[in-house]
Amino acid sequence: MRSLQLILIIGLVALVGSLTSCRKTEWTKQEVTQWYAKYHSAIRGGLGYQGSDRQWHYFIARVFDEWVFIRMKKEEVRLEDERPALRTSNAPLAYYAVDPSRNFRKIEGKSQGEQDGPASGPRPIR
């Protein structure tokens, strides 16, 4: 009886683990634009640009209490202020926020954690 319970618990843990690993990460420009149009009012701090490598642009967003990680092929969208992908554990979450409804244009204004007042140069979102 005890071994049956153990097998059920292990199976349940494996199932839950596999469900969370099935989240979508590779997106098209159209998918991101449609998703943003649907959820933009629930996204805290906008869609953050995390940088690019040779093949991908990386973005992050917090929708309510969930994080959404987006990678999109570079040939789908051209960014004016392209930067290297953030890879270190102590790196900020994103360089800046973008607006997918305006062709991924950089959102000018106050970054998360930045004090009100004169701009002190480009600062990443933390």
Salt bridges, closest charged atoms under 4 A:
GLU26 OE1 - ARG71 NH2 3.55
GLU31 OE1 - LYS24 NZ 3.33
ASP53 OD2 - ARG87 NH2 3.58
ASP65 OD1 - ARG44 NH2 3.42
ASP65 OD1 - ARG62 NH2 3.34
GLU66 OE1 - ARG23 NH2 2.84
ASP81 OD2 - ARG83 NH2 2.67
ASP81 OD2 - LYS106 NZ 3.00
GLU82 OE2 - LYS74 NZ 2.64
ASP116 OD1 - LYS110 NZ 3.11
